[in-house]
Amino acid sequence: MGFRYQMTFIDEVAEPTAEVIRAKSCPPALKTPTFTKNANNLGSMHERKRLALQVSKLEERSQQLSILRGQVERGAPQGQAIPSLGSYGHPNICRRPCILMMRGTCQKGADCGFCHLAHEARVPSFDKQQRDFLKLLPPVTFLEMILPYVRKTVEASELPGACRVLQLLESEIVVRATGGTTVQRTPRKIRYVLERMSLANLVSLICSTLRGNFSKLMSIELKDLRETTKILEF
């Protein structure tokens, strides 16, 4: 008797393989977020910018001190005595007006950290709604809104070294505007306040609205500008 196979299926049986077990102490690798790289790049740009500005400030201050020494040696007349420490750079970069002096007299006298000189009007400021509006703006839009007023005060002040504040602001806009910018029309009430702000007020506004390395750089730049003005006016 013979056998005939017809329509027969043969299944291949795979040999069992050992399961790969991952150690519990080794978590899966996570993909590095792209924003971390961008943040690092922005931080390095700020650091390079800070170093470049520091070098330029040292060179400019050295030149200013040389000029001042020459004036002293020649017996050149000095400016009027500054009534207080906070009055240097009046009215562009001086401190806020001294409340005690406005009421009559200040016991600290020349050691007072606020301005003792007369101001034309009350220090301009924003209300809460206006401050919230500025904080909600994209950083580059906010900086572009402030730029014309900073440029105007720097050009009108004639302060030695004030142009560095403008250069720092312009370079920051270039760094942040890599993806394009959106033109934002300045509201009338905000424009009214900005037009009446001094250079110190504008820098303080930037530092209070934005956070991070740029605000620190602006604050340091204003401090150095006041120190330079103090040396020249002393």
C-alpha positions in Angstrom: 0.0 0.0 0.0 1.4 3.5 -0.9 0.8 7.0 0.6 0.0 10.1 -1.3 0.3 13.7 0.2 -2.0 16.4 -1.3 -2.5 20.1 -0.2 -0.4 19.7 2.9 0.9 22.8 4.8 4.2 22.6 6.6 4.6 25.3 9.3 8.0 26.4 10.3 8.5 26.5 14.1 11.0 29.2 15.1 13.4 28.5 17.9 12.6 30.5 21.1 14.9 33.4 21.8 16.0 34.8 25.1 14.1 37.9 26.0 16.2 41.0 26.4 15.7 42.4 29.9 16.6 46.0 30.5 18.1 46.8 33.9 15.6 48.7 36.1 18.3 51.1 37.2 18.9 52.3 33.6 16.0 54.4 32.3 15.4 54.9 28.6 17.3 57.7 27.0 15.3 60.8 26.5 15.5 63.1 23.5 17.2 66.3 24.3 14.8 69.2 23.9 15.7 71.6 21.1 15.0 74.7 23.3 17.9 73.8 25.6 20.3 74.3 22.7 18.8 77.5 21.8 18.9 78.7 25.4 22.6 77.8 25.6 23.3 79.7 22.4 21.5 82.8 23.7 23.4 82.6 26.9 26.7 82.3 25.2 25.8 85.3 23.0 25.0 87.3 26.1 28.4 86.3 27.6 30.3 87.3 24.5 28.4 90.6 24.4 29.1 91.3 28.0 32.8 90.7 27.6 33.0 92.9 24.5 31.2 95.7 26.2 33.4 95.4 29.3 36.5 95.8 27.2 35.1 98.9 25.4 34.0 100.4 28.7 37.5 100.1 30.1 39.0 101.7 27.1 36.6 104.6 27.1 36.8 105.1 30.8 40.6 105.2 30.6 40.4 107.9 27.9 37.9 109.9 30.0 40.1 109.7 33.1 43.1 110.9 31.1 41.1 113.9 29.8 40.0 114.6 33.4 43.5 114.5 34.8 44.6 116.9 32.1 41.9 119.3 33.1 42.9 119.1 36.7 46.6 119.7 36.0 45.7 122.7 33.8 43.5 124.0 36.6 40.4 123.9 34.4 37.2 125.0 36.3 35.0 122.1 37.5 31.2 122.0 37.4 28.9 123.0 40.1 28.9 120.9 43.3 26.5 118.0 43.2 24.1 118.2 46.2 23.8 114.4 46.7 25.1 111.1 45.5 21.8 110.3 43.8 22.0 113.6 41.8 24.8 112.6 39.5 23.8 112.5 35.8 20.7 114.6 36.5 18.2 114.5 34.9 18.9 111.5 32.5 20.4 108.9 34.8 20.0 110.3 38.3 18.1 108.5 41.0 14.5 109.2 41.9 13.7 112.6 43.6 14.3 112.6 47.3 10.9 112.9 49.1 12.5 114.5 52.2 14.1 117.1 50.0 10.8 117.8 48.3 9.3 118.4 51.7 12.0 120.8 52.8 15.2 119.3 53.9 17.1 116.0 53.9 19.3 115.1 57.0 21.6 112.9 54.9 22.6 115.8 52.7 25.3 115.0 50.2 25.3 111.3 51.3 21.7 110.8 50.2 21.2 108.2 47.5 18.3 110.1 45.9 18.3 113.1 43.7 18.2 116.6 45.4 17.9 118.6 42.2 14.6 119.9 40.8 12.6 117.8 38.4 10.3 119.3 35.9 7.4 117.0 36.6 6.4 113.9 38.5 8.2 110.7 37.6 6.1 109.0 34.9 4.9 105.4 35.6 2.5 102.8 34.3 -0.6 101.5 36.0 -1.1 97.8 36.6 -3.1 97.2 33.4 -0.4 98.8 31.3 2.4 96.9 33.1 0.5 93.6 32.4 0.1 94.5 28.8 3.8 95.1 28.4 4.7 91.8 30.1 2.4 89.8 27.8 4.2 91.1 24.7 6.8 88.9 23.0 10.2 90.1 24.3 11.5 91.2 20.9 8.2 93.1 20.3 8.6 94.9 23.6 12.2 95.8 23.0 11.4 97.2 19.5 8.6 99.3 21.1 11.1 100.8 23.6 14.0 101.3 21.1 12.9 104.6 19.6 12.6 106.2 23.0 15.9 104.9 24.2 17.6 106.2 21.0 16.0 109.6 21.5 17.1 110.0 25.1 20.7 108.8 24.3 21.1 111.2 21.4 19.7 114.1 23.5 21.6 113.4 26.7 25.2 113.7 25.4 26.3 111.5 28.3 29.7 109.9 27.8 29.2 106.2 27.3 25.4 106.4 26.9 25.6 105.0 23.4 26.6 101.6 24.8 23.1 101.3 26.3 21.7 101.8 22.8 24.1 99.4 21.2 23.3 96.7 23.8 19.6 97.1 23.1 20.0 97.0 19.4 22.2 93.9 19.4 19.7 92.1 21.7 16.9 92.8 19.2 19.0 91.3 16.4 19.7 88.2 18.5 16.1 87.7 19.4 14.6 88.5 16.0 16.0 85.4 14.2 12.5 84.1 13.5 11.1 87.5 12.4 9.2 90.1 14.3 5.6 91.4 14.5 5.0 95.1 14.4 3.1 96.2 17.5 1.4 99.6 17.5 2.2 101.4 20.8 -1.1 102.3 22.6 -1.6 106.0 23.1 -1.5 106.0 26.9 1.7 103.9 27.0 3.3 106.2 24.4 2.4 109.2 26.5 4.4 107.7 29.5 7.4 106.5 27.4 7.8 110.0 25.8 8.3 111.4 29.3 10.7 108.8 30.7 14.4 109.5 31.2 17.1 107.0 30.2 17.2 105.6 33.7 13.4 105.1 33.7 13.5 103.3 30.4 16.3 100.9 31.5 14.5 100.2 34.8 11.3 99.5 32.8 13.2 96.9 30.6 14.8 95.3 33.7 11.4 95.0 35.5 9.5 93.7 32.4 12.1 91.2 31.1 14.1 88.6 33.1 17.4 87.0 32.4 20.9 87.9 31.4 19.9 90.8 29.2 18.2 92.6 32.0 21.3 92.1 34.2 23.5 93.5 31.5 21.3 96.6 31.1 21.4 97.1 34.9 25.1 96.8 35.0 25.5 99.2 32.1 23.4 101.8 33.8 25.4 101.4 37.0 28.7 101.8 35.1 27.3 104.9 33.3 26.5 106.5 36.6 29.9 105.7 38.0 31.6 107.3 34.9 29.4 110.4 35.2 30.2 110.6 38.9 33.9 110.6 38.1 33.6 113.2 35.4 31.3 115.5 37.5 33.2 115.2 40.7 
